[in-house]
Amino acid sequence: MSFKNILVYTFAIVFILVVLFIAYNNVTPVTVNLKFLGITPFTVPAWAVMVSSFLVGILVAFVYNLVGSAVRGIETLTTRKKMKLKEVQDQHYQDGLRHFLDGNFEEAERLFNRILEEKPNDLRILTSMGNLKRAQRMFIEAEEYHMKVILIDENYLQALDGLFLDYMAEGKNQLALNILEKLLEHKDSDKLKYKKELVSLYIADNRWEEATEIQEDIIKLTPKGERKPELKKMLALEYQKAVHLFDKNNKNEAEKILKRIKSQDDSFIPAYVKLGEIYLEEDDHQAALKTLSEGFSTTKEPVFLQMLEEIFIAANQPDDAIAFFKKLSYQYSDDVLPLFTLGKLYYRLEMIEDARAIFDKLTTIIDYSPTLEFFIAKTEVKEGRLKDSVKRMKEVIRKTHLLDLEYSCRKCGHRSIKWLDRCPECGCWNCMHLAADNELKDLEIKRISLPNVDY
């Protein structure tokens, strides 16, 4: 028996005892007037009125408890039904997500629609349907689903994120930027993630100033131990900012930024290259030669040798070019690239005998290089040894199909016939390198003494 029932029974017993005591000591009748019910007034003992009142109270309490129990029972059944329905819907949702991730879009859509039949305004499912439509490249439908969610709840983070991705997939950069601003203002959003997206948008629109400012925020938000990639990206953005200033004829500011980049990361090739271009445009050939030579000394990248060669040729200074590359080949005697460039320079200057001597020397240093063999074949043509040239060229084609120098991206493999500061395919800065340089750099070099050359 519960404490509540014991209390009720105790109260009832006490009340009855009180009524009996009053009845024994007070027999004065009480007139009951019920004229409003059409009943003639009558008299009853006082204790009878009290007992009747008590019984009516008990009856009211009983009816109240009975109704309350019935209501609670109905609520319990309703709650259980809702919970069961929620379990089924959650299972449909999880199954739908699994099919979505597996690429089974039709089954995912069927399961999502089953939930929407019961709950047409389920924000979670409407958002998922939008994401599903975007995956199917049905962008208009995707936008409609996400917009419907936002109209119901303008702060629903997942729908805002979905709409942002819809616009990005369609190339609607300005609309994406508008949504991105809302995402950055949202109290629960991942600020670091969306600032990175903002930088990507600014890069796509060539808005280098804004991109640089946001990248500074990203570096501050990134944990110290994970900042290295973001710092590298900052250098790249600073570089593009310098290029933009250079294009706007603000060469002095561009030069300052490029020098700062070079001091912060001496392996950042585009900074040397652009500085060299600035000096050449200012007709300061000595500064250009010094900068590009420093670039090769620091990075050993062939692009600098090619640019140095072009500077001398453009200035019609073949003797200076020969002297420069002879000195460079001595200075870096353990690197075949300067010597190879010297041989290529001889070939361009129609100094075939000297070119052939260099190329023959390289064949004793390098086990095999299709690029070198190709240039030897070209010298054989100049020497009139056509049969030997054809035979050598066939061997090169058979082995590698390499017919000319190309640059390739270290990150994605994109190839280009000219060096680029930024890969047009994947957007990576400082990633373009000579496609053949590994043949010249990585093969084991046989140590030999180079010929003495007088300057």
C-alpha positions in Angstrom: 0.0 0.0 0.0 1.4 3.4 -1.0 2.0 6.2 1.4 -0.6 8.3 -0.5 -3.3 5.7 0.1 -2.4 5.3 3.8 -2.7 9.0 4.1 -6.1 9.1 2.4 -7.5 6.2 4.6 -6.1 7.8 7.8 -7.8 11.1 6.9 -11.1 9.3 6.1 -11.0 7.4 9.5 -10.2 10.6 11.4 -13.0 12.4 9.5 -15.6 9.7 10.4 -14.6 9.8 14.0 -15.0 13.6 14.1 -18.4 13.3 12.4 -19.5 10.7 15.0 -18.3 12.9 17.8 -20.2 15.9 16.5 -23.3 13.7 15.9 -23.2 12.4 19.5 -22.8 15.9 21.0 -24.9 18.0 18.5 -28.3 16.8 17.3 -29.4 20.2 15.9 -30.9 19.5 12.5 -29.7 21.4 9.4 -32.1 22.8 6.8 -31.1 22.0 3.3 -32.5 24.5 0.8 -32.4 23.2 -2.8 -35.2 25.4 -4.3 -33.0 26.2 -7.3 -33.2 22.5 -8.2 -37.0 22.6 -7.6 -36.7 20.5 -4.4 -38.7 21.5 -1.3 -36.4 22.4 1.6 -35.9 19.7 4.2 -34.0 19.1 7.4 -31.3 16.5 8.1 -28.9 16.0 11.1 -25.7 18.0 10.9 -23.6 14.8 10.9 -25.4 13.6 7.8 -24.5 16.8 5.9 -20.9 16.4 6.8 -20.9 12.7 5.8 -22.5 13.5 2.5 -20.0 16.3 1.8 -17.2 13.9 2.6 -18.6 11.2 0.3 -19.1 13.7 -2.5 -15.5 14.8 -2.0 -14.3 11.2 -2.2 -16.3 10.7 -5.3 -15.0 13.8 -7.0 -11.4 12.8 -6.1 -12.0 9.3 -7.4 -13.4 10.5 -10.7 -10.6 13.0 -11.0 -8.0 10.2 -10.4 -9.8 7.9 -12.8 -9.8 10.5 -15.6 -6.2 11.4 -14.8 -5.2 7.7 -15.1 -7.0 7.4 -18.3 -5.3 10.5 -19.8 -1.9 9.3 -18.6 -2.5 5.9 -20.1 -3.4 7.5 -23.5 -0.4 9.7 -23.3 1.9 6.7 -22.6 0.5 4.9 -25.5 0.9 7.9 -27.8 4.5 8.4 -26.5 5.3 4.8 -27.2 3.8 5.0 -30.6 5.8 8.2 -31.4 9.0 6.6 -30.1 8.4 3.5 -32.2 7.8 5.7 -35.2 10.9 7.7 -34.5 13.0 4.5 -34.2 11.7 3.4 -37.6 12.3 6.8 -39.2 15.8 7.0 -37.6 16.5 3.6 -39.1 15.2 4.7 -42.5 17.4 7.8 -42.2 20.6 5.8 -41.4 19.9 3.3 -44.2 19.3 6.2 -46.5 22.6 7.8 -45.6 24.4 4.5 -46.1 22.9 4.1 -49.6 23.7 7.7 -50.4 27.4 7.2 -49.5 27.4 4.0 -51.5 26.1 5.8 -54.5 22.7 4.0 -54.5 20.8 7.3 -54.9 17.5 5.8 -55.9 17.2 3.7 -52.7 18.4 6.6 -50.6 15.7 8.8 -52.1 13.0 6.2 -51.6 13.9 5.9 -47.8 14.0 9.7 -47.4 10.6 10.1 -49.1 9.1 7.5 -46.7 10.0 9.7 -43.8 8.8 12.9 -45.5 5.4 11.2 -46.0 5.0 11.2 -42.2 7.0 14.4 -41.5 6.9 16.6 -44.6 8.8 19.4 -42.8 11.6 17.2 -41.3 14.6 19.6 -41.6 17.1 16.9 -41.4 15.6 14.8 -44.2 14.9 17.9 -46.4 18.6 18.8 -46.1 19.7 15.3 -46.9 17.4 15.3 -50.0 19.1 18.5 -51.1 22.5 17.0 -50.7 21.3 13.9 -52.6 20.1 16.0 -55.5 23.4 17.9 -55.6 25.3 14.6 -55.8 23.1 13.8 -58.8 23.9 17.2 -60.3 20.3 18.2 -60.1 21.2 21.6 -58.8 17.8 23.4 -59.1 16.1 20.7 -57.0 19.0 20.7 -54.5 18.6 24.5 -54.0 14.8 24.1 -53.6 15.2 21.6 -50.8 17.8 23.6 -49.0 15.8 26.9 -49.4 12.7 25.2 -48.0 14.6 24.3 -44.9 16.0 27.8 -44.5 12.5 29.3 -44.9 11.4 27.2 -42.0 14.5 27.9 -39.9 17.0 30.5 -41.3 19.7 29.4 -38.8 19.6 25.7 -39.7 23.4 25.2 -40.2 23.3 22.0 -42.3 21.0 23.6 -44.8 23.1 26.7 -45.1 26.1 24.5 -45.7 24.2 22.5 -48.3 23.1 25.6 -50.1 26.7 27.0 -50.1 27.9 23.7 -51.7 25.1 23.9 -54.3 26.2 27.3 -55.4 29.9 26.3 -55.4 29.1 23.3 -57.6 27.3 25.5 -60.0 30.0 28.1 -60.1 27.7 30.8 -58.6 30.5 32.3 -56.6 28.8 35.5 -55.5 25.7 33.6 -54.2 28.1 31.2 -52.5 29.9 34.1 -50.9 26.6 35.5 -49.6 25.8 32.2 -47.9 29.3 31.9 -46.6 29.0 35.2 -44.8 26.0 33.8 -43.0 27.8 30.6 -42.1 30.7 32.6 -40.6 28.2 34.6 -38.5 26.5 31.4 -37.2 27.3 30.8 -33.6 27.7 27.0 -34.1 29.7 27.0 -37.4 33.2 25.8 -37.9 34.9 29.2 -38.4 38.2 27.7 -39.5 36.6 25.5 -42.1 34.5 28.3 -43.6 37.4 30.8 -43.6 39.3 28.4 -45.7 36.4 28.2 -48.1 36.3 32.0 -48.2 40.0 32.1 -49.2 39.3 29.6 -52.0 36.5 31.9 -53.3 38.7 34.9 -53.1 41.5 33.1 -55.0 39.0 32.1 -57.7 38.0 35.7 -58.1 41.7 36.9 -58.0 41.0 38.9 -54.8 44.4 38.5 -53.4 44.3 41.3 -50.8 41.1 39.9 -49.2 42.5 36.3 -49.4 45.7 37.3 -47.6 43.7 39.0 -44.8 41.5 35.9 -44.2 44.6 33.6 -44.4 46.1 35.6 -41.5 42.9 34.7 -39.5 43.2 31.1 -40.5 46.8 30.9 -39.2 45.7 32.3 -35.9 42.8 29.8 -35.6 45.0 26.8 -36.6 46.8 25.0 -33.7 50.5 25.9 -33.6 51.6 22.4 -34.5 49.4 22.3 -37.6 50.3 25.7 -39.1 53.0 24.8 -41.6 50.7 24.2 -44.6 48.8 27.4 -43.8 52.0 29.4 -43.6 53.1 28.0 -47.0 49.8 29.0 -48.4 50.2 32.5 -47.0 53.5 32.8 -48.9 51.8 31.7 -52.1 49.0 34.3 -51.5 51.6 37.0 -50.8 53.3 36.0 -54.0 50.1 36.4 -56.0 49.6 39.7 -54.3 53.0 40.8 -55.5 52.2 39.6 -59.0 49.0 41.6 -58.9 51.0 44.7 -57.8 53.5 44.1 -60.6 50.7 43.9 -63.2 49.4 47.2 -61.8 52.9 48.7 -62.4 53.6 48.9 -58.6 57.0 47.3 -59.0 58.6 48.6 -55.9 55.9 47.2 -53.6 56.0 43.9 -55.5 59.8 43.7 -55.1 59.5 44.2 -51.4 57.0 41.4 -51.0 59.0 39.0 -53.2 62.2 39.7 -51.2 60.3 39.0 -48.0 59.0 35.8 -49.3 62.5 34.7 -50.5 63.9 35.4 -47.0 61.1 33.5 -45.3 61.3 30.4 -47.6 64.4 30.3 -49.9 62.9 27.3 -51.7 59.9 29.2 -53.1 60.9 29.3 -56.8 58.3 31.7 -58.1 59.7 34.5 -55.9 63.1 34.3 -57.6 61.6 34.0 -61.1 59.3 37.0 -60.6 62.1 39.1 -59.1 64.2 38.2 -62.1 61.4 39.4 -64.4 61.1 42.7 -62.5 64.8 43.3 -62.8 64.8 42.5 -66.5 61.9 44.9 -67.1 64.0 47.5 -65.4 67.0 46.6 -67.6 69.0 45.6 -64.5 70.5 42.5 -66.0 73.1 42.1 -63.3 70.4 42.0 -60.6 68.4 39.5 -62.7 71.5 37.3 -63.2 72.3 37.4 -59.5 68.8 36.6 -58.4 68.3 33.7 -60.8 71.8 32.3 -60.0 70.9 32.5 -56.4 67.7 30.6 -57.2 69.6 27.8 -58.9 72.2 27.7 -56.1 69.5 27.3 -53.5 67.0 25.0 -55.2 69.0 23.4 -58.1 65.9 23.8 -60.3 66.6 23.7 -64.1 64.1 26.6 -64.8 66.7 29.0 -63.6 69.3 27.7 -66.0 66.9 28.0 -68.9 66.0 31.6 -67.9 69.6 32.5 -67.6 70.3 31.1 -71.0 67.5 33.1 -72.5 68.7 36.3 -70.9 72.1 36.0 -72.6 70.6 35.0 -75.9 68.1 37.9 -75.8 70.9 40.3 -75.0 73.0 38.9 -77.9 75.8 38.0 -75.5 76.9 34.5 -76.5 80.4 34.8 -75.2 79.2 36.0 -71.8 76.7 33.1 -71.8 79.4 30.5 -72.5 81.7 32.0 -69.9 78.9 32.1 -67.3 77.8 28.5 -67.8 81.4 27.2 -67.9 81.9 28.9 -64.5 78.7 27.5 -63.3 79.6 23.9 -64.4 82.8 24.2 -62.4 81.1 25.7 -59.4 78.6 22.8 -59.3 80.7 20.0 -60.6 78.6 17.4 -58.8 75.5 18.6 -60.7 75.2 17.7 -64.4 72.5 20.3 -65.2 74.9 23.3 -65.7 77.1 21.2 -68.0 74.1 20.0 -69.9 72.9 23.5 -70.3 76.3 24.5 -71.6 76.1 21.8 -74.2 72.6 22.9 -75.2 73.9 26.5 -75.5 76.7 25.4 -77.8 74.2 23.6 -79.9 72.0 26.7 -80.2 75.0 28.8 -81.2 75.8 26.2 -83.9 79.0 25.3 -82.1 78.4 21.7 -82.9 81.8 20.3 -82.1 81.8 21.9 -78.7 78.3 20.7 -78.1 79.1 17.2 -79.1 82.1 17.2 -76.7 80.0 18.2 -73.8 77.3 15.6 -74.7 79.8 12.8 -75.1 81.3 13.8 -71.7 77.8 13.5 -70.1 77.3 10.0 -71.5 80.3 9.0 -69.3 78.6 10.5 -66.3 75.0 9.5 -66.7 74.0 5.9 -67.3 71.2 6.8 -69.8 69.2 9.9 -70.5 66.7 10.1 -73.4 66.9 13.9 -73.3 70.7 13.7 -73.7 70.4 11.1 -76.4 68.0 13.3 -78.3 70.4 16.3 -78.3 73.2 14.0 -79.4 71.1 12.9 -82.3 70.4 16.5 -83.2 74.2 17.2 -83.3 74.7 14.1 -85.5 72.2 15.7 -88.0 74.3 18.8 -88.0 77.4 16.7 -88.5 75.8 15.0 -91.5 75.6 11.6 -89.8 71.9 11.1 -90.6 71.9 7.3 -90.3 73.4 7.5 -86.8 70.9 10.2 -85.9 67.9 8.2 -87.1 69.1 5.1 -85.3 69.6 7.1 -82.0 66.2 8.8 -82.3 64.4 5.5 -82.9 66.0 4.2 -79.7 64.9 7.3 -77.8 61.3 6.9 -79.1 61.3 3.2 -78.4 62.3 3.7 -74.8 60.5 6.9 -73.7 58.7 8.7 -76.5 60.4 11.8 -75.1 60.8 14.3 -78.0 61.2 17.6 -76.2 61.6 19.2 -72.7 58.4 19.6 -70.7 57.5 20.7 -67.2 55.2 18.7 -65.0 53.4 19.4 -61.7 54.8 17.5 -58.8 51.3 17.4 -57.2 48.9 16.4 -60.1 51.3 15.6 -63.0 49.9 18.3 -65.3 52.4 18.9 -68.1 53.3 22.1 -69.9 55.9 23.1 -72.5 56.8 26.2 -70.5 57.5 26.7 -66.8 54.6 28.1 -64.8 54.6 29.6 -61.3 51.3 27.9 -60.6 49.8 24.7 -62.0 46.7 25.6 -64.0 45.2 22.1 -63.2 45.4 21.9 -59.4 46.4 25.4 -58.5 49.6 24.4 -56.7 52.3 27.1 -56.5 55.9 26.2 -56.7 55.2 22.7 -58.1 56.3 22.9 -61.7 59.6 21.1 -62.5 61.4 19.9 -65.6 59.9 16.6 -66.5 63.4 15.3 -67.5 65.3 16.7 -64.6 65.2 13.4 -62.6 67.1 11.7 -65.4 69.9 14.3 -65.1 69.7 14.7 -61.3 68.8 11.4 -59.7 70.8 8.9 -61.7 74.1 8.0 -60.0 76.9 10.3 -61.3 80.3 8.8 -62.1 82.9 11.0 -60.6 85.2 12.3 -63.3 87.5 15.3 -63.7 86.0 18.0 -66.0 88.2 19.6 -68.6 90.1 22.8 -67.9 88.4 25.8 -69.4 90.0 29.2 -69.6 87.8 32.3 -69.0 
